[in-house]
Amino acid sequence: MDEQCDILMIGGGMAGLSAATALAAAGQRIIVLDKGRGPGGRMAARRAEIGGAQVGFDHGAQYFTARDAAFREAVAAWEAAGVAARWPAAGTDAWVGTPGMNACVKAMAEALDVRWGLRAERLERSGAVWRIATGDQSFTAATVLVAVPAEQAAVLLAEPAPELATLAGNVPSAPCWAVMAGFDARLPVAADTYRSDTGPVSWAARNSAKPGRGGVETWVIHASPARSRELIDLPKHEVAEILLADFFAATGAAPAVPQHLDAHRWLYALPQALRGEGARFDAALRIGITGDYLHSPRVEGAWLSGRALAQAVLQERVASTS
């Protein structure tokens, strides 16, 4: 039997959980589905054992800023709850989740009904409701909201909501290879961060120096979009070796043999956002989309897009009952 709810959100990253939080606070019965094993999305953190110790790597978003007043309030609440802290090494207005970047998303998810490990495979309109199939389980809801990367939204919505699918499909994203490296001694790199607009490495950070971390020396290295495209189809172990060499060349540090070395490929890391959209809700079909690609390619942009979609849904409900 299908499980029923008022609203079903597909995607449990920052945008999806931002919208779900606002809708749940307004009394809506909402279920969130996410294909991942746990919270994070592009704010993901990964754990590894190095030298007998458990360490974490923020291999997605490295930090976030808070400029909008409403988002600053949310960040202040995260700080008070101990799941966010300032990180001056990345800038005067830089924040990170603690003890990992996914901590803020995890805190949001804990207050909601989130079902992890469920991929929305098919979305169909059945009378006045939507039916969402996820393999062995299915759900029905009057309203469906989609908070996945633009490329994935375009595929999922191609038949049920072609206008929204076209909008999402017009957003290209650049890939990013991320390397996670751990060492038995501190590398001779003075700064905790490295940035470049021109080289093969666009960003690198001493992950172990972030607030709430510590332990062995760990680094996260992000390849530039151009370098990521060059290496896009290589096995991850080869990519890790190449980008580690790029990192040593960029920083001038003598190469060191890592105790741990891994890589992750983000296919949709950097969307060319449709600024000014915010979010889009089709009141006739009762389906909407949200994500940083509709606002700005930042954590704050994802949060604001989610909040904008929630407001659109709630405003339409008020209008339909007045």
C-alpha positions in Angstrom: 0.0 0.0 0.0 1.2 3.5 -0.8 2.3 5.7 2.1 0.5 9.0 2.0 1.6 12.5 2.9 0.6 16.1 2.1 4.0 16.9 0.5 6.8 14.7 -0.7 10.2 16.2 -1.1 12.7 14.4 -3.4 16.2 15.3 -2.2 17.5 15.8 1.3 20.3 18.3 0.7 20.4 21.9 1.9 17.7 23.1 -0.5 15.3 20.3 0.2 15.7 20.4 3.9 15.4 24.2 4.0 12.0 23.9 2.2 10.9 21.0 4.3 11.7 22.7 7.5 9.6 25.8 6.6 6.7 23.6 5.4 6.8 21.4 8.5 6.8 24.5 10.7 3.6 25.6 8.9 1.9 22.3 9.8 2.4 20.4 6.6 2.8 16.6 6.7 6.0 16.2 4.6 8.2 13.2 3.9 11.7 13.7 2.4 13.3 11.0 0.2 17.0 10.9 -0.5 19.1 8.3 -2.3 22.1 8.8 -0.1 22.9 6.7 3.0 22.8 9.8 5.2 22.7 13.6 5.3 25.0 15.8 3.3 24.4 16.2 -0.4 27.2 18.5 -1.7 27.9 19.2 2.0 29.0 15.7 2.5 31.7 14.4 4.8 33.4 11.1 4.7 35.2 9.2 7.4 38.3 7.1 7.1 40.7 5.2 9.4 44.3 6.5 9.3 46.9 5.0 11.6 44.2 3.5 13.8 42.4 6.8 14.2 39.0 7.8 12.7 39.3 11.1 10.7 36.8 13.0 8.6 37.1 14.7 5.2 34.8 17.5 3.9 35.1 16.4 0.3 32.2 18.5 -1.0 31.5 22.2 -0.1 34.4 23.5 2.0 32.7 26.3 3.8 29.8 28.7 3.5 29.0 32.4 3.9 26.0 34.1 5.4 24.9 37.4 3.9 21.1 37.2 3.8 19.4 38.2 7.1 17.2 35.1 7.3 20.1 32.8 6.5 22.2 34.6 9.2 19.5 33.7 11.7 19.6 30.1 10.7 23.4 30.0 11.0 23.3 31.7 14.4 20.9 28.9 15.5 23.4 26.3 14.2 26.2 28.0 16.0 24.2 28.0 19.2 23.5 24.3 18.7 27.2 23.5 18.3 26.9 22.4 14.6 28.5 25.4 13.0 31.6 27.6 13.7 33.5 30.4 12.0 36.6 29.4 10.0 38.7 32.6 9.6 41.3 30.7 7.4 38.8 30.8 4.6 37.7 34.4 5.1 36.1 36.8 7.6 32.6 35.5 6.8 33.4 31.8 6.4 31.6 29.1 8.3 31.9 25.3 8.5 29.7 22.6 10.0 31.2 21.0 13.1 32.5 18.4 13.4 31.9 17.9 9.7 30.3 20.0 6.9 27.3 17.8 7.0 26.5 18.6 10.6 24.1 21.5 9.7 22.2 19.3 7.3 22.1 16.4 9.8 20.6 18.7 12.4 17.9 19.8 10.0 17.1 16.3 9.0 16.8 15.1 12.6 13.7 17.3 13.0 12.0 15.9 9.9 10.8 12.7 8.5 13.6 11.8 6.1 13.9 8.4 4.4 17.5 7.7 3.4 18.5 5.2 0.8 15.4 5.7 -1.4 15.8 6.8 -5.0 12.7 8.3 -6.7 12.6 6.2 -9.9 9.3 7.2 -11.3 6.9 10.1 -10.8 3.3 9.8 -12.1 0.1 11.8 -11.8 -2.8 9.7 -10.6 -6.0 11.8 -10.5 -5.5 14.6 -8.0 -2.3 13.1 -6.4 1.2 12.2 -7.4 2.6 8.7 -7.0 6.3 8.3 -6.5 7.9 4.9 -6.9 11.2 4.0 -5.2 11.6 0.4 -6.0 9.9 -1.7 -3.4 8.2 1.3 -1.8 5.8 3.9 -3.2 4.3 7.1 -1.9 1.4 9.4 -2.8 1.2 13.1 -2.1 -0.9 16.0 -3.3 2.3 18.0 -3.8 5.7 16.9 -5.0 8.8 19.1 -4.7 12.2 18.2 -6.3 15.5 19.2 -4.8 18.1 17.3 -6.8 20.8 18.7 -9.1 19.5 20.3 -12.3 20.6 17.4 -14.6 18.8 14.8 -12.5 15.7 17.0 -12.1 15.5 17.3 -15.9 15.4 13.5 -16.3 13.0 12.8 -13.5 10.5 15.5 -14.7 10.8 15.0 -18.4 7.4 13.4 -18.7 5.4 14.5 -15.6 6.4 18.2 -15.8 8.2 19.0 -19.1 8.2 22.8 -18.5 10.1 22.4 -15.3 12.3 19.7 -16.9 13.3 22.1 -19.7 14.1 24.9 -17.1 16.4 22.5 -15.2 17.8 21.1 -18.4 19.1 24.5 -19.5 21.4 24.7 -16.5 24.9 23.3 -17.3 27.2 22.2 -14.4 30.9 21.8 -14.2 32.4 18.7 -12.6 34.9 18.6 -9.8 37.2 15.8 -8.7 37.9 15.9 -5.0 40.9 14.2 -3.4 41.2 13.2 0.2 44.7 12.7 1.5 46.1 11.9 5.0 49.7 12.1 6.2 51.7 11.0 9.2 53.3 14.4 9.6 52.4 18.0 9.0 53.1 19.1 5.4 55.4 22.1 4.9 52.5 24.3 3.7 52.1 27.4 5.9 48.6 28.4 5.1 45.6 26.2 5.8 44.0 27.0 2.5 45.1 27.3 -1.1 43.2 28.9 -4.0 43.9 29.4 -7.7 41.8 30.7 -10.6 44.2 29.4 -13.2 46.0 26.2 -12.2 44.8 22.6 -12.1 44.1 22.8 -8.4 41.4 25.4 -7.7 41.2 24.8 -3.9 43.0 22.9 -1.2 42.4 22.9 2.5 44.0 21.4 5.6 40.9 19.7 6.7 42.4 18.8 10.1 42.7 22.5 10.9 39.0 23.3 10.7 37.1 23.9 13.9 36.1 20.7 15.6 38.5 18.5 13.7 42.1 17.8 14.6 44.0 14.5 14.6 46.4 13.5 11.8 47.3 15.8 9.0 44.5 15.7 6.3 44.0 17.7 3.1 41.1 18.0 0.7 42.1 19.0 -2.9 39.6 20.2 -5.5 40.6 20.1 -9.2 39.6 23.0 -11.4 36.7 22.5 -13.8 39.1 22.2 -16.7 41.3 19.7 -14.9 38.3 17.7 -13.8 37.1 17.5 -17.4 40.5 16.2 -18.5 40.4 13.5 -15.9 36.6 12.9 -15.9 36.6 9.2 -16.9 39.8 8.0 -15.3 39.7 5.6 -12.4 39.7 7.4 -9.1 43.0 6.0 -7.9 44.7 7.4 -10.9 43.0 10.8 -10.5 44.1 10.9 -6.8 47.7 10.4 -7.7 47.6 13.0 -10.5 45.9 15.7 -8.4 48.2 15.0 -5.4 51.1 15.7 -7.7 49.4 18.9 -8.9 48.9 20.0 -5.3 52.5 19.6 -4.4 53.6 21.4 -7.6 51.1 24.3 -6.9 52.1 24.8 -3.2 55.8 24.1 -3.7 55.8 21.6 -0.9 58.1 18.6 -1.2 56.1 15.5 -2.2 55.1 13.2 0.7 53.7 9.7 0.6 50.1 9.7 2.0 48.9 7.2 4.5 45.5 7.5 3.0 44.5 8.6 -0.5 41.1 8.6 -2.1 39.1 10.6 -4.7 35.4 11.4 -5.4 33.9 12.7 -8.6 31.3 15.3 -8.4 29.6 15.4 -11.8 27.3 18.4 -11.0 29.5 20.4 -8.7 29.3 23.9 -10.0 26.0 24.9 -11.7 25.7 28.0 -13.8 22.8 29.3 -11.7 19.6 30.9 -13.2 19.9 33.9 -11.0 16.6 35.6 -10.2 14.6 32.4 -10.3 14.9 31.5 -6.7 12.5 28.5 -7.1 9.7 27.5 -9.4 6.3 26.1 -8.4 3.6 25.0 -10.8 0.3 25.5 -8.8 -1.8 23.7 -11.4 0.3 20.5 -11.3 1.3 21.0 -7.7 4.9 20.3 -8.4 8.0 22.5 -7.8 11.8 22.6 -8.1 14.4 24.1 -5.8 18.2 24.1 -5.7 21.2 26.4 -5.8 21.0 26.3 -9.6 17.9 28.4 -9.3 19.5 31.0 -7.0 23.2 31.1 -6.7 25.8 28.2 -6.6 26.5 28.5 -2.8 25.2 26.8 0.3 23.4 30.0 1.2 21.8 30.0 -2.3 20.5 26.5 -1.8 19.0 27.4 1.6 17.3 30.5 0.1 16.0 28.6 -2.8 14.4 26.1 -0.5 12.9 28.8 1.6 11.5 30.5 -1.6 9.8 27.3 -2.7 8.2 26.7 0.7 6.9 30.3 0.6 5.4 29.7 -2.9 3.7 26.5 -1.8 2.2 28.1 1.3 1.1 31.3 -0.5 -0.7 29.1 -3.1 -2.5 27.2 -0.4 -3.7 30.5 1.2 -4.8 31.8 -2.2 -6.7 28.5 -2.9 -8.6 28.7 0.3 -9.5 32.4 0.3 
